Amino acid sequence: MGPLVRKLIGKAALAVAVAGTLATVAAASPPPGRTPTPPPVTQVSVQDIRVPVPGQQPVPAYLVRSAGALKPGSQAGILFLHWLGQIHSDRTEFLAEAIQLAPRGAVSLLPQGVFPWRAAPSGKPADVRAIKRQLAVFKACLNWLIAKGYVSGSRIAVVGHDYGAMYGALLANSDPRVHTAVLATPDATWGHWFVKYWLGFTGSRAARYKALFTSLQPVRHVSRLGSHELFQWAGQDIFVSASVRKRFAAAAPPSAVDFFPNSDHQLTTAAQVARDKFLATELGLPG
């Protein structure tokens, strides 16, 4: 999956320092012809934390929010689930985006995924259990985020890319607290990529293995949100075919769709801009 291009949108100047410190977001310069004034500055807190998970080890995550005291229920909550790729294949993928959204009233949690990011599929039924354990981790992260007093329980989003989108589909479809979701370039099934890129199974062996995931297939878990769900697809995606896009469209016909004909699987800044516009509408974010 090709190199990831990260650009910050707009005219904002962004300086990020991660490790429990602050990122400074400066507003745009004044229009020509007006007397320059010191730009307003919003402090954004980026905390490197560990989220407790029942029966498992705590999961590393970034918590991104406006610094200082926040009023009860004043913030939207976003759970960002990252992709598996060549670059930013970890919880940093959506970090710059979360920092940009924080001054607009969004608190974001960005947990680290393990399966299959750091633990490869085995080709055995244990892989089903591994998916369920990873899903339980993301569920615990969602619970933790919603439990924060400054997060509004009615303005919750799940955003995922690649495998993050596949887990995001299962999580968002099963939890009525999730109001909206953005699913970027997911596959319809778990076994396809496992077999093709790790295991190399063929014939009946591949078919038996893929059948293990029947009840967990992402394409079977996208019907609840309707128009509050956004799919993002890429026209040059060598990992997600047109047939996969059609399967999701058939499973969730009311859902919104972004299609970027010249993008590959990693997507680009254009996808971020479109995604954040959708989130702003769904979550009531200003700006």
C-alpha positions in Angstrom: 0.0 0.0 0.0 1.8 3.1 -1.3 3.3 5.9 0.7 0.9 8.0 2.7 0.8 11.7 1.8 0.0 13.9 4.8 -0.9 17.6 4.3 -2.6 19.9 6.6 -5.6 21.7 5.1 -6.4 25.4 5.1 -4.0 28.1 6.2 -3.6 27.0 9.8 -0.1 26.7 11.1 0.4 23.6 13.2 3.2 22.7 15.6 2.8 19.3 17.2 4.6 17.9 20.2 3.4 14.5 21.3 4.1 12.9 24.8 1.4 14.5 27.0 2.4 18.0 25.9 0.5 20.6 23.8 0.1 21.2 20.1 -0.4 24.8 19.1 -2.9 25.6 16.3 -2.7 29.2 15.1 -5.7 30.7 13.1 -5.3 32.0 9.6 -3.7 35.3 8.8 -6.0 38.4 8.4 -7.3 39.2 4.9 -5.2 41.7 2.8 -5.9 45.3 3.5 -6.6 44.8 7.2 -4.2 45.7 10.0 -2.4 42.5 11.1 -3.2 41.5 14.6 -1.8 38.6 16.6 -3.6 35.5 15.5 -5.8 33.7 18.1 -4.2 30.6 19.4 -6.0 27.4 20.5 -4.1 25.0 22.6 -4.7 21.3 21.8 -3.7 18.6 24.3 -2.3 15.5 22.8 -1.9 12.8 25.5 -0.2 9.5 25.2 -2.4 7.2 27.4 -3.2 3.6 28.1 -6.9 2.6 28.0 -7.9 -0.2 30.3 -9.5 -3.3 28.6 -11.3 -5.9 30.7 -9.4 -9.2 30.6 -6.6 -7.8 28.4 -3.6 -5.5 28.6 -4.3 -1.8 28.4 -4.1 -0.4 24.9 -1.9 2.5 23.9 -3.8 5.4 22.5 -3.7 9.2 21.9 -6.3 11.4 23.4 -6.7 14.6 21.5 -8.8 17.5 22.8 -8.8 21.2 23.4 -6.7 22.0 26.4 -8.1 23.4 29.6 -11.5 22.9 31.3 -14.2 21.6 29.0 -17.9 22.0 29.9 -19.9 18.8 30.5 -21.3 17.3 27.3 -19.8 20.1 25.2 -17.6 17.9 22.9 -18.3 15.4 20.2 -16.4 12.2 20.5 -14.5 10.4 17.6 -12.9 7.0 17.7 -10.2 6.8 15.0 -9.1 3.3 13.9 -6.0 3.3 11.7 -5.1 1.3 8.6 -2.4 -1.3 7.8 0.0 0.3 5.3 3.5 1.2 4.5 3.5 4.5 6.4 1.6 5.6 9.5 0.4 2.0 9.9 -0.4 2.7 13.6 -2.3 5.1 15.8 -0.5 8.1 14.3 -2.4 7.9 11.0 -5.3 10.2 12.0 -3.3 12.3 14.6 -2.9 15.5 12.5 -6.6 15.3 11.6 -7.7 14.9 15.2 -5.6 17.9 16.2 -7.3 20.0 13.5 -10.8 18.9 14.7 -10.1 19.6 18.4 -10.6 23.4 18.3 -13.9 22.8 16.6 -15.2 20.8 19.5 -14.2 17.2 18.9 -12.4 14.9 21.4 -10.6 12.1 19.6 -9.3 8.8 20.8 -6.7 7.0 18.6 -5.9 3.5 19.8 -3.2 1.1 18.6 -4.5 -2.0 16.7 -2.8 -5.4 17.1 -4.5 -7.9 14.9 -3.5 -8.1 12.1 -1.2 -5.1 12.4 1.3 -6.6 14.8 0.1 -10.2 15.1 -0.3 -12.1 11.8 -3.2 -14.4 10.9 -2.4 -18.1 11.7 -4.8 -19.7 9.3 -6.7 -21.4 12.1 -9.9 -20.8 14.1 -7.8 -18.8 16.5 -8.0 -15.9 14.0 -11.8 -15.6 14.7 -11.0 -15.3 18.4 -8.3 -12.7 17.6 -10.8 -10.5 15.7 -13.2 -10.8 18.6 -10.5 -9.8 21.1 -9.4 -6.9 19.0 -13.1 -5.8 18.6 -13.4 -6.0 22.4 -10.4 -3.6 22.7 -12.0 -1.1 20.4 -15.3 -1.4 22.3 -13.5 -0.7 25.5 -11.9 2.4 23.9 -15.4 3.6 22.8 -16.8 3.0 26.3 -13.8 5.0 27.8 -14.3 7.9 25.4 -18.1 8.1 26.0 -17.6 8.0 29.7 -15.6 11.3 29.7 -17.9 13.9 31.2 -17.2 16.5 28.5 -18.2 14.2 25.7 -21.8 14.3 24.5 -23.2 10.8 24.3 -25.4 11.8 21.4 -22.5 13.0 19.2 -20.3 9.9 18.8 -18.5 8.9 15.6 -16.3 6.0 14.5 -13.8 6.6 11.7 -11.7 3.8 10.2 -9.5 3.1 7.2 -8.7 -0.3 5.7 -8.7 -2.8 8.6 -9.7 0.0 10.9 -12.8 0.5 8.8 -13.6 -3.2 8.9 -13.5 -3.2 12.7 -15.3 0.2 12.6 -18.2 -1.4 10.7 -18.7 -4.1 13.3 -18.4 -1.7 16.2 -20.7 1.1 14.7 -23.3 -1.3 13.6 -23.6 -3.1 16.9 -23.5 0.0 19.3 -26.6 2.3 19.2 -24.5 5.0 20.9 -22.6 5.5 17.7 -24.4 8.2 15.7 -22.2 8.3 12.6 -19.4 6.4 10.9 -16.9 6.9 8.2 -15.5 3.7 6.6 -12.6 4.3 4.2 -11.6 1.5 1.8 -12.6 -1.6 3.8 -12.7 -5.1 2.4 -16.0 -6.9 2.5 -14.6 -10.0 4.2 -11.8 -11.0 6.6 -10.5 -14.1 4.8 -9.7 -12.4 1.5 -6.7 -10.4 2.5 -5.6 -12.9 5.1 -5.4 -15.6 2.5 -4.0 -13.5 -0.3 -1.3 -11.6 1.6 -0.4 -13.9 4.5 -1.5 -17.5 4.1 -1.6 -18.4 0.4 -4.4 -21.0 0.9 -6.1 -22.3 -2.3 -9.1 -24.3 -3.2 -11.2 -26.0 -0.6 -8.7 -25.1 2.2 -9.1 -21.4 1.4 -12.9 -21.8 1.2 -13.1 -23.5 4.6 -10.9 -20.9 6.2 -12.9 -18.0 4.8 -16.1 -19.5 6.0 -14.9 -19.3 9.6 -15.6 -15.5 9.5 -19.2 -15.7 8.2 -20.9 -13.9 11.1 -18.1 -11.3 11.3 -17.9 -10.2 7.7 -17.9 -6.4 7.6 -20.3 -6.2 4.7 -22.9 -7.8 6.9 -22.6 -5.1 9.5 -23.2 -1.8 7.8 -27.0 -1.5 7.7 -27.9 0.3 10.9 -26.7 3.9 10.3 -28.3 4.5 6.9 -27.5 8.1 5.7 -25.4 8.7 8.8 -22.7 6.4 7.4 -20.1 7.5 4.8 -18.0 5.1 2.6 -14.9 6.4 1.0 -13.5 4.6 -2.1 -10.5 5.0 -4.4 -10.6 4.4 -8.2 -7.0 3.2 -8.3 -7.2 0.9 -5.4 -5.5 -2.4 -6.1 -6.7 -3.9 -2.8 -10.4 -3.1 -3.0 -12.2 -4.0 -6.3 -15.4 -2.6 -7.8 -17.2 -5.8 -6.8 -16.4 -5.1 -3.2 -17.8 -1.6 -3.5 -21.0 -3.0 -5.1 -21.4 -5.4 -2.2 -21.3 -2.6 0.4 -23.7 -0.5 -1.7 -26.2 -3.4 -1.8 -25.8 -4.0 1.9 -26.2 -0.3 2.8 -28.1 1.5 0.0 -28.9 4.7 2.0 -25.3 5.4 3.0 -23.3 8.3 1.6 -20.5 7.6 -0.8 -17.3 9.5 -1.7 -15.4 8.2 -4.8 -12.0 9.5 -5.6 -11.1 8.2 -9.1 -7.5 9.2 -9.1 -6.6 8.0 -5.6 -5.2 4.7 -4.5 -5.9 2.7 -1.3 -4.2 5.2 1.0 -6.5 8.0 -0.1 -5.4 11.7 -0.1 -6.1 15.0 1.5 -9.2 15.3 -0.6 -10.7 12.4 1.3 -9.8 14.0 4.6 -11.5 17.3 3.6 -14.7 15.4 2.5 -14.6 13.2 5.6 -14.3 16.2 8.0 -17.1 18.0 6.2 -19.4 15.0 6.7 -18.3 14.7 10.4 -18.9 18.4 11.0 -22.5 18.1 9.7 -23.2 14.9 11.6 -21.6 16.0 14.9 -22.6 19.7 14.8 -19.0 21.0 14.6 -18.6 24.7 13.7 -16.4 26.0 11.0 
